[in-house]
């Protein structure tokens, strides 16, 4: 029962990462080649951020540290949310 929260955090991180990548793809519809290259770098960085959070969460979960697993799995979602907020405010 303790592992439910980290698993839910991992699922939320996966969905938020996928949403951010799809939004980056949508921004590239009428972009120049230089902007598309930049968007590809952003998509790669966001994907690696989400993947790293999930992997670290799994490592902590296997080690029996459920609290740290939930924090590590949820951290990329917070970072992606902040990046999205800053992007839309500009």
Secondary structure as GFF3:
##gff-version 3
##sequence-region A 1 90
A	DSSP	alpha_helix	3	27	.	.	.	ID=ss1
A	DSSP	alpha_helix	33	62	.	.	.	ID=ss2
A	DSSP	alpha_helix	66	89	.	.	.	ID=ss3
###
